[in-house]
Each structure stands twice: as structure tokens, then as C-alpha cells.
């Protein structure tokens, strides 16, 4: 019998500092700072795009092997936010 684990995400919506690679029109977050800690992105589990008006917002579901985080990149303001974490 398969086991399904549900994660409860906590909304955060706070600005964060992110080190990311920009190459060939793609963005790849490498690590980000949260509460004085550097969280290394071990895996990007999902990427999707939404819009805020006409500005594309890139969403990344990432994990460091322990936690799950949704971080967002606003392509208009070049800013990053932590949207949620588990």
C-alpha cells in the first residue's frame, strides 16, 4: 500500500536575498538567505509562471533536502520573495 504524505505550507511573503545563475534566458536559484542562514537549493521540484499585471513572476518550488520552499522572482523589479515554506 502506498503512503501519501501531505505537507502544510506556511505562507510567508517576505523579501529574501538569492544567489542565482542566469544563463540562456533561464534562471536557476542556487541558494538564499533565511533568518541568517544560507539555504542551498538541492533540487528545483517545480517551476511555473504567473503575472502581476504585465510583469512575469517566476515561481520555484525548491528543497534543500529538509524543507520545501516556494520562492518567487519578480522580473520587473528583479526582486525575490519567500512565498511559503514547509
NULUM-416440 format. One line per field, with one value per atom (N, C-alpha, C, O): chain; atom name; x, y, z. Coordinates in steps of 0.02 Angstrom, whole numbers, always signed. Layout:
<rs>
cadena	(A:...)
atomo	(CA:...)
c1	(X:...)
c2	(Y:...)
c3	(Z:...)
</rs>
This chain:
<rs>
cadena	(A:A:A:A:A:A:A:A:A:A:A:A:A:A:A:A:A:A:A:A:A:A:A:A:A:A:A:A:A:A:A:A:A:A:A:A:A:A:A:A:A:A:A:A:A:A:A:A:A:A:A:A:A:A:A:A:A:A:A:A:A:A:A:A:A:A:A:A:A:A:A:A:A:A:A:A:A:A:A:A:A:A:A:A:A:A:A:A:A:A:A:A:A:A:A:A:A:A:A:A:A:A:A:A:A:A:A:A:A:A:A:A:A:A:A:A:A:A:A:A:A:A:A:A:A:A:A:A:A:A:A:A:A:A:A:A:A:A:A:A:A:A:A:A:A:A:A:A:A:A:A:A:A:A:A:A:A:A:A:A:A:A:A:A:A:A:A:A:A:A:A:A:A:A:A:A:A:A:A:A:A:A:A:A:A:A:A:A:A:A:A:A:A:A:A:A:A:A:A:A:A:A:A:A:A:A:A:A:A:A:A:A:A:A:A:A:A:A:A:A:A:A:A:A:A:A:A:A:A:A:A:A:A:A:A:A:A:A:A:A:A:A:A:A:A:A:A:A:A:A:A:A:A:A:A:A:A:A:A:A:A:A:A:A:A:A:A:A:A:A:A:A:A:A:A:A:A:A:A:A:A:A:A:A:A:A:A:A:A:A:A:A:A:A:A:A:A:A:A:A:A:A:A:A:A:A:A:A:A:A:A:A:A:A:A:A:A:A:A:A:A:A:A:A:A:A:A:A:A:A:A:A:A:A:A:A:A:A:A:A:A:A:A:A)
atomo	(N:CA:C:O:N:CA:C:O:N:CA:C:O:N:CA:C:O:N:CA:C:O:N:CA:C:O:N:CA:C:O:N:CA:C:O:N:CA:C:O:N:CA:C:O:N:CA:C:O:N:CA:C:O:N:CA:C:O:N:CA:C:O:N:CA:C:O:N:CA:C:O:N:CA:C:O:N:CA:C:O:N:CA:C:O:N:CA:C:O:N:CA:C:O:N:CA:C:O:N:CA:C:O:N:CA:C:O:N:CA:C:O:N:CA:C:O:N:CA:C:O:N:CA:C:O:N:CA:C:O:N:CA:C:O:N:CA:C:O:N:CA:C:O:N:CA:C:O:N:CA:C:O:N:CA:C:O:N:CA:C:O:N:CA:C:O:N:CA:C:O:N:CA:C:O:N:CA:C:O:N:CA:C:O:N:CA:C:O:N:CA:C:O:N:CA:C:O:N:CA:C:O:N:CA:C:O:N:CA:C:O:N:CA:C:O:N:CA:C:O:N:CA:C:O:N:CA:C:O:N:CA:C:O:N:CA:C:O:N:CA:C:O:N:CA:C:O:N:CA:C:O:N:CA:C:O:N:CA:C:O:N:CA:C:O:N:CA:C:O:N:CA:C:O:N:CA:C:O:N:CA:C:O:N:CA:C:O:N:CA:C:O:N:CA:C:O:N:CA:C:O:N:CA:C:O:N:CA:C:O:N:CA:C:O:N:CA:C:O:N:CA:C:O:N:CA:C:O:N:CA:C:O:N:CA:C:O:N:CA:C:O:N:CA:C:O:N:CA:C:O:N:CA:C:O:N:CA:C:O:N:CA:C:O:N:CA:C:O:N:CA:C:O:N:CA:C:O:N:CA:C:O:N:CA:C:O)
c1	(+42:+0:+44:+91:+29:+68:+48:-10:+97:+86:+92:+139:+44:+45:+56:+20:+107:+123:+101:+120:+61:+39:+81:+93:+103:+141:+97:+60:+103:+67:+116:+167:+101:+143:+121:+61:+169:+155:+170:+226:+121:+132:+179:+172:+227:+275:+274:+268:+279:+278:+327:+307:+392:+442:+501:+517:+533:+590:+649:+660:+685:+745:+800:+788:+862:+919:+932:+933:+942:+952:+1014:+1025:+1054:+1108:+1081:+1062:+1079:+1051:+1095:+1134:+1090:+1125:+1076:+1020:+1098:+1058:+1097:+1153:+1068:+1103:+1054:+1006:+1065:+1023:+949:+906:+933:+864:+831:+773:+868:+841:+869:+924:+831:+851:+854:+808:+908:+914:+938:+996:+894:+917:+966:+955:+1020:+1071:+1067:+1071:+1060:+1049:+1013:+1011:+983:+951:+961:+974:+955:+963:+895:+848:+890:+828:+845:+877:+824:+837:+911:+929:+954:+1025:+1060:+1120:+1022:+1050:+1052:+1010:+1102:+1105:+1075:+1100:+1021:+987:+1010:+998:+1044:+1068:+1013:+984:+998:+946:+975:+1020:+950:+973:+937:+965:+873:+833:+777:+746:+765:+707:+654:+663:+599:+549:+495:+461:+486:+434:+448:+471:+435:+440:+376:+352:+347:+289:+290:+327:+249:+249:+178:+130:+173:+110:+126:+183:+76:+87:+57:+5:+91:+65:+58:+106:-4:-14:+19:+3:+65:+100:+169:+205:+187:+253:+252:+214:+295:+300:+332:+382:+303:+330:+348:+306:+411:+433:+430:+456:+398:+391:+434:+435:+469:+511:+493:+495:+477:+470:+538:+559:+571:+639:+645:+606:+694:+708:+783:+823:+800:+869:+880:+933:+830:+834:+798:+784:+784:+749:+683:+632:+684:+624:+602:+641:+541:+514:+496:+465:+516:+508:+480:+497:+436:+416:+448:+433:+492:+522:+500:+488:+495:+469:+518:+549:+525:+568:+525:+493:+524:+486:+532:+582:+516:+559:+556:+598:+508:+503:+545:+576:+547:+584:+650:+691:+661:+722:+729:+784:+673:+673:+646:+608:+668:+649:+607:+617:+561:+520:+513:+510:+511:+493:+417:+390:+382:+309:+282:+233:+315:+290:+345:+393:+338:+385:+350:+298:+380:+354:+411:+401)
c2	(-59:+0:+62:+67:+109:+171:+219:+222:+257:+308:+376:+389:+419:+487:+533:+532:+576:+624:+693:+715:+726:+793:+843:+834:+895:+948:+1009:+1028:+1038:+1100:+1157:+1164:+1199:+1256:+1316:+1328:+1352:+1413:+1472:+1479:+1515:+1574:+1622:+1632:+1651:+1696:+1765:+1816:+1768:+1830:+1882:+1937:+1863:+1910:+1913:+1864:+1972:+1979:+1936:+1929:+1908:+1868:+1887:+1913:+1872:+1878:+1810:+1759:+1809:+1747:+1753:+1804:+1701:+1695:+1649:+1592:+1674:+1636:+1640:+1687:+1589:+1588:+1608:+1583:+1653:+1674:+1653:+1677:+1609:+1584:+1565:+1527:+1590:+1571:+1587:+1550:+1640:+1659:+1621:+1633:+1576:+1537:+1564:+1592:+1555:+1575:+1512:+1472:+1505:+1447:+1471:+1490:+1471:+1490:+1437:+1377:+1461:+1417:+1413:+1359:+1471:+1474:+1538:+1586:+1540:+1601:+1607:+1557:+1667:+1680:+1683:+1715:+1649:+1648:+1646:+1599:+1697:+1703:+1695:+1662:+1726:+1723:+1659:+1651:+1613:+1550:+1551:+1581:+1517:+1509:+1441:+1389:+1442:+1380:+1364:+1402:+1308:+1286:+1248:+1201:+1268:+1234:+1168:+1168:+1113:+1047:+1024:+989:+1044:+1023:+1074:+1099:+1088:+1128:+1077:+1040:+1074:+1023:+1044:+1002:+1110:+1134:+1208:+1245:+1227:+1298:+1315:+1277:+1374:+1398:+1474:+1506:+1502:+1574:+1601:+1571:+1658:+1696:+1767:+1783:+1809:+1880:+1924:+1908:+1978:+2031:+2091:+2127:+2101:+2149:+2121:+2065:+2158:+2133:+2104:+2082:+2104:+2081:+2006:+1984:+1967:+1896:+1884:+1916:+1840:+1818:+1744:+1703:+1727:+1657:+1627:+1655:+1569:+1533:+1471:+1435:+1458:+1399:+1362:+1391:+1299:+1256:+1222:+1185:+1233:+1208:+1172:+1183:+1128:+1094:+1092:+1092:+1092:+1084:+1013:+999:+970:+903:+896:+840:+951:+951:+988:+964:+1047:+1088:+1098:+1085:+1120:+1137:+1211:+1235:+1247:+1319:+1339:+1310:+1390:+1422:+1490:+1532:+1502:+1568:+1597:+1560:+1663:+1697:+1750:+1785:+1755:+1807:+1853:+1831:+1917:+1968:+1995:+2029:+1982:+2002:+2077:+2103:+2112:+2184:+2223:+2273:+2199:+2234:+2199:+2224:+2140:+2100:+2082:+2080:+2069:+2054:+1984:+1956:+1956:+1888:+1891:+1935:+1844:+1838:+1764:+1721:+1752:+1686:+1688:+1725:+1648:+1648:+1601:+1616:+1542:+1492:+1442:+1436:+1406:+1354:+1301:+1313:+1242:+1186:+1156:+1108)
c3	(+0:+0:+0:+39:-44:-49:+6:+27:+29:+79:+46:+9:+59:+33:+91:+141:+84:+137:+114:+60:+154:+139:+178:+238:+145:+177:+187:+142:+245:+258:+246:+281:+197:+182:+224:+231:+251:+288:+243:+219:+232:+191:+228:+288:+190:+221:+188:+223:+121:+83:+111:+131:+112:+137:+89:+56:+84:+39:+62:+122:+14:+30:-19:-73:+1:-43:-75:-40:-141:-177:-221:-253:-221:-270:-324:-311:-386:-441:-502:-511:-544:-608:-663:-665:-706:-763:-825:-837:-865:-924:-978:-966:-1038:-1095:-1085:-1110:-1049:-1036:-979:-964:-947:-891:-825:-823:-772:-704:-661:-663:-623:-579:-510:-504:-459:-392:-365:-372:-334:-307:-231:-202:-198:-126:-109:-148:-49:-25:+50:+85:+76:+147:+181:+156:+237:+276:+350:+373:+386:+458:+475:+523:+434:+447:+425:+434:+395:+371:+295:+263:+268:+195:+179:+201:+140:+119:+48:+2:+41:-25:-61:-33:-122:-161:-187:-230:-160:-182:-244:-286:-249:-306:-318:-272:-381:-401:-421:-469:-383:-395:-444:-474:-452:-498:-514:-471:-576:-597:-633:-675:-617:-654:-656:-619:-700:-709:-701:-726:-667:-662:-683:-702:-681:-697:-642:-613:-631:-587:-634:-647:-659:-713:-775:-796:-804:-863:-846:-890:-781:-760:-745:-703:-779:-763:-695:-678:-656:-592:-600:-617:-588:-592:-522:-474:-517:-454:-456:-506:-402:-396:-332:-278:-338:-280:-273:-317:-216:-206:-139:-93:-135:-73:-60:-106:+4:+24:+52:+81:+43:+69:+136:+158:+168:+233:+230:+255:+200:+195:+123:+77:+114:+49:+50:+97:-3:-5:-73:-124:-73:-135:-135:-93:-184:-192:-259:-307:-261:-320:-343:-303:-409:-440:-481:-529:-463:-500:-554:-539:-617:-673:-686:-723:-658:-668:-618:-636:-556:-503:-488:-449:-518:-507:-432:-406:-400:-329:-316:-355:-259:-239:-175:-133:-168:-108:-89:-132:-24:+1:+7:+48:-33:-32:+22:+56:+29:+77:+92:+55:+149:+165:+208:+239:+208:+249:+288:+325)
</rs>
